[in-house]
Structure formats: C-alpha cells, structure tokens
Amino acid sequence: MPIDPQDTLLTVQAGLAQLSTLIVSYSFSAVGAVILLVVGYIIAGLGERSIFAGLGHIHGFDQTLRHFLSKIVRYAILVLVVIMVLGQFGVQTASIIAALGAIGLAIGLALQGTLQNIAAGIMLLALRPFRIGESVEVGSIAGSIEEIGLFATKLRTADGVYILAPNSTLWNQPVRNFSRNGVRRGDITLSIGSWNDIDRAQKTLLAIAAAERRIRRQPAPIAFVAALGDSTVSITLRYWTSSADFFATQADLTKRAKQEFDSEGISIPLPPPEAPEAPAPEARRQ
C-alpha cells in the first residue's frame, strides 16, 4: 500500500505538537520541582537549626538528644518535600505515603530491639536517672558513666573494665545512683573484747570522726553498739561524707580506729585458733 506523503507529514506534525506540549508541561513541572527542592532544603536546614537552638534554651537538655530531635525534623521536612515533588509529575502521593508506611512497619519489626534501645536512650537522656561521671548500679551492671548514646551507654567499672550496656537494659531496671545526692552515709564496725570499756571505745571513735575534715558535721556522727557476741562487742561508727570521698574516708577511718584502739589499750580479739585435725585411725593404731 503506497504511503501518502501528506498523511505522513500530518502525523509527524501532530506528534511534534504533542511532544512540544509535553515538553512545555513537564518543563514547568521540572522548574517547579527544582524550586520545591531548593526551598525545601533551605527550610529543612532552618528547621533543624531552629529546633537545635530552641532546645538549647531548655536548662539541662542533653546535647545528644538535641542533635537527634533536630535531625528528625530535618529529614521529616525533606521527605515531605520529595513527596510534593513527585506530586508535581503526577505521581499519586497517597500510594507513596502508604508504601512508606509499609516500609516503616517492616523496618520497625525487623529492628524491634534496636528501636527499643533508641526509645530507652531518649528516655534516659530526657529524665536523666544518671549523668556522665556518676557512679551507678543497675542490676548486675555497676560503674561510672562515661557516655550516654541513643543505642547504648558506656561505663567503666571500679577496676577499670569497659562496659557497653544496651539502653533498654538500663531503662527496665531500678537504678542506684551513688553520686546524685552528693553525700553518702558510711559505717565502720569493729569488734572489741567484752571486757573492754564500751563507753571509752565509743568516745574514741567519735573523737576520730571529729578530727576528720571529710566527715559532715550535720548529721552528726554517732557511735553505737551494733551487736553482742559471746566474748565480743561490735561497735559501729556512722557518719556522712561526700560521695567523692566515700571510699577513701572509709578506708582511712578503719585504719585510724585500729591504731587508736591499740594505743588506748582497747583490744580487738583474735579469732580462736583452729582445732588440730584428728589423726587417722591408722595413725592411732600405730
């Protein structure tokens, strides 16, 4: 069948017209998309900086949490801008939002443990049951806090061991914070022979406490009989000191109490000697 040149020309012209219309239409969409991206990027940056600066005005708000929340605001704005840009090209944004929701749900189920740590990290940073440098005990974990992250917390034990504890572990158990109140009560207990003067021993302990500058005057230190044995009397010196001086003060007071008791003639009974082992039946027959 012969091709009519006139029909071919008309077809080409119609195609070019449609192409030019599409080019013009999508050109405006592309320009609008570029403008949206630029404006959205600027607004995302401004939003991030505004949230970061605003949270900085809240006294004691954690630096890590400020970064985390400001980043969330930034990426939320960027995701919204991308959805708007796709809408410029005729993409159904409702289906995109539904797909993002499904993807988010799948990621959440796959990273359930990680998300629990993030949620626990946010709560730890917001409520602050412990801070960097404080000495804590949480379940079987004990040490001083070195860093509080969104996923885990770094601690250092008293003997220098490094511990990385998941935040969910620290959040789901009672926290014993030895540094938060600033002061701690200390007790030292010594056993003396029941034949010694108990009042003299108590006065000696109180004199030691009065001479120690690290011991608080209020509440005042006290000395009392803690327990009675068959031939011994346990006397306890109870005092208050700062959390930072707790262990050093306890060690020094124990040493000084022993020295003062020796100089005062207050004897601390030694444990009874162990009974000799009975000889074996073979040895007795020999």
C-alpha positions in Angstrom: 0.0 0.0 0.0 1.6 3.3 -1.0 2.3 5.8 1.7 0.7 9.1 1.3 3.4 11.8 2.0 0.7 14.3 3.1 -0.6 11.9 5.7 2.9 11.2 7.0 3.6 14.9 7.2 0.4 15.5 9.2 1.2 12.6 11.6 4.7 14.0 12.2 3.4 17.5 12.8 0.8 16.1 15.2 3.5 14.2 17.1 5.7 17.2 17.3 2.9 19.3 18.6 2.1 16.8 21.3 5.8 16.5 22.1 6.2 20.2 22.4 3.1 20.3 24.6 4.6 17.7 26.9 8.0 19.4 26.9 6.4 22.7 27.9 4.2 21.0 30.5 7.0 19.0 32.1 9.3 21.9 31.8 7.1 23.9 34.2 6.8 20.8 36.4 10.6 20.3 36.4 11.2 24.0 37.2 8.6 23.8 40.0 10.2 20.6 41.3 13.7 22.3 41.4 12.2 25.3 43.2 10.5 23.0 45.7 13.7 21.1 46.3 15.8 24.2 46.8 13.2 25.9 49.1 12.6 22.6 50.9 16.3 22.1 51.5 16.6 25.6 52.9 13.5 25.2 55.1 14.8 21.8 56.4 18.1 23.4 57.4 16.4 26.3 59.1 14.1 24.0 60.9 17.0 21.9 62.1 18.9 24.9 63.4 15.8 26.4 65.0 14.9 23.2 66.9 18.5 22.7 68.0 18.8 26.3 69.2 15.3 26.2 70.9 16.1 23.0 72.8 19.4 24.6 73.9 17.4 27.2 75.8 15.9 24.4 78.0 18.2 24.1 81.1 19.9 20.7 81.3 18.6 19.4 78.0 21.0 16.8 76.7 23.2 17.7 73.7 22.8 14.2 72.1 19.0 14.5 72.3 19.1 18.0 70.8 21.0 16.6 67.8 18.7 13.6 67.4 15.5 15.6 67.5 16.7 18.4 65.2 17.8 15.7 62.7 14.4 14.1 62.8 12.8 17.4 62.0 15.2 18.0 59.1 14.6 14.6 57.5 10.8 14.8 58.0 10.8 18.1 56.1 12.9 16.6 53.3 10.7 13.5 52.9 7.6 15.8 52.7 9.4 17.9 50.0 10.2 14.8 48.0 6.6 13.7 48.1 5.5 17.1 46.9 8.0 17.0 44.1 6.7 13.6 42.9 3.2 15.0 43.0 4.3 17.7 40.5 4.9 14.9 38.0 1.5 13.3 38.5 2.6 10.5 40.9 -0.1 9.5 43.3 1.2 10.7 46.7 -1.3 8.6 48.6 0.2 5.4 47.3 3.7 6.7 48.2 2.7 7.5 51.8 1.1 4.0 52.1 4.3 2.4 50.7 6.5 4.4 53.1 4.2 3.4 56.0 4.5 -0.3 55.0 8.3 0.1 54.7 8.5 1.8 58.0 6.4 -1.0 59.6 8.7 -3.7 58.1 11.8 -1.9 59.3 10.3 -1.4 62.7 9.5 -5.1 63.1 13.0 -6.1 61.8 14.8 -3.7 64.2 12.5 -4.0 67.2 15.3 -4.5 69.7 17.3 -1.6 68.2 14.2 0.7 68.3 13.7 -0.3 72.0 17.2 0.9 72.7 16.6 4.2 70.9 13.4 4.7 72.8 15.1 3.9 76.1 18.0 6.2 75.2 15.7 9.1 74.6 14.0 8.4 78.0 17.4 8.2 79.7 18.6 11.5 78.1 15.3 13.2 78.9 14.7 12.0 82.5 18.4 11.7 83.4 18.5 9.0 86.1 22.2 9.3 85.7 24.7 11.7 84.1 28.3 11.4 82.8 30.7 10.9 85.7 28.2 9.5 88.1 28.6 6.1 89.8 25.6 3.8 89.4 24.5 0.2 89.8 21.7 -1.2 87.5 21.1 -4.9 88.1 24.4 -6.7 87.7 26.0 -3.7 85.9 27.9 -1.2 88.1 30.4 1.5 87.2 30.8 5.2 86.4 29.1 6.6 83.4 31.4 7.7 80.5 28.9 8.3 77.6 25.2 8.1 77.1 24.2 7.3 73.5 21.0 6.7 71.7 21.7 2.9 71.4 23.9 2.1 74.4 25.7 3.5 77.4 29.4 3.3 78.1 30.5 2.6 81.7 33.8 2.0 83.5 33.9 -0.3 86.5 35.9 0.4 89.6 38.7 -2.0 88.4 38.9 -0.3 85.0 36.8 -2.7 82.9 34.9 -1.2 79.9 31.2 -2.0 79.7 28.8 -1.2 76.8 25.3 -1.7 78.1 22.2 -1.6 75.9 19.9 1.3 76.9 16.9 -1.0 77.2 18.7 -3.0 79.8 19.4 0.1 81.9 15.9 1.6 81.5 14.0 -1.5 82.5 15.7 -1.9 85.9 15.9 0.1 89.1 18.9 2.5 89.1 21.0 3.0 92.2 22.9 6.3 91.7 25.6 6.7 94.3 26.6 10.2 93.2 23.3 12.0 92.6 22.6 13.3 96.1 26.2 14.4 96.7 26.5 12.8 100.1 26.6 9.2 101.4 26.3 7.6 104.8 29.3 5.4 105.8 29.6 2.8 108.6 32.7 1.2 110.0 32.2 -1.6 112.5 34.9 -3.0 114.8 34.6 -5.9 117.3 36.2 -5.4 120.7 36.5 -7.8 123.7 33.6 -7.7 126.0 35.9 -7.0 128.9 36.8 -3.5 127.4 35.2 -0.2 128.3 32.4 0.3 125.8 31.9 4.0 126.5 35.6 4.6 126.1 35.6 2.8 122.7 32.6 4.9 121.6 34.3 8.1 122.6 37.5 7.1 120.8 35.5 6.6 117.5 33.7 9.9 117.9 37.0 11.7 118.5 38.4 10.2 115.3 35.3 11.3 113.4 35.6 14.9 114.9 39.2 15.1 113.7 38.3 14.0 110.1 37.6 17.1 107.9 35.8 15.0 105.3 33.0 14.0 107.7 30.0 16.2 107.7 29.0 17.8 111.0 25.3 17.6 110.1 24.0 15.0 110.6 26.5 14.5 113.4 28.4 11.2 113.5 27.3 8.7 116.1 28.8 5.5 117.7 26.6 2.7 119.0 26.7 -0.9 119.9 25.7 -2.9 116.8 25.9 -6.5 118.1 26.8 -8.6 121.1 28.7 -11.9 120.8 29.8 -14.4 123.4 33.0 -12.6 124.1 32.9 -9.6 121.7 31.0 -6.4 121.3 30.6 -4.8 117.8 30.7 -1.0 117.8 29.7 1.0 114.7 30.7 4.5 113.8 28.1 6.0 111.5 28.9 9.3 109.6 28.1 11.2 106.5 30.6 12.3 103.8 30.6 13.5 100.2 30.1 10.8 97.5 33.5 11.5 96.1 35.3 10.9 99.4 33.2 7.9 100.5 35.7 5.1 99.9 38.8 7.0 100.9 37.2 8.1 104.1 36.0 4.7 105.0 39.5 3.2 104.4 41.2 5.9 106.4 38.8 5.7 109.3 39.1 2.0 109.6 42.9 2.2 109.8 42.8 5.1 112.3 40.3 3.3 114.5 42.5 0.3 114.7 45.5 2.4 115.6 43.7 4.4 118.2 42.3 1.3 119.8 45.8 -0.2 120.0 47.1 3.0 121.6 44.2 3.2 124.1 44.6 -0.4 125.1 41.3 -1.5 123.7 41.9 -5.0 122.4 40.3 -6.4 119.3 40.0 -10.2 120.0 41.6 -12.5 117.5 39.7 -15.4 116.1 40.0 -18.7 118.0 42.8 -21.0 116.8 41.7 -23.8 114.6 41.5 -27.2 116.3 44.1 -29.6 115.2 42.9 -32.3 112.9 42.3 -35.7 114.5 44.7 -38.4 113.4 43.5 -41.0 111.0 42.5 -44.4 112.5 45.7 -46.0 111.0 47.9 -43.4 112.7 46.2 -44.0 116.1 46.7 -47.8 115.9 50.4 -47.2 115.2 
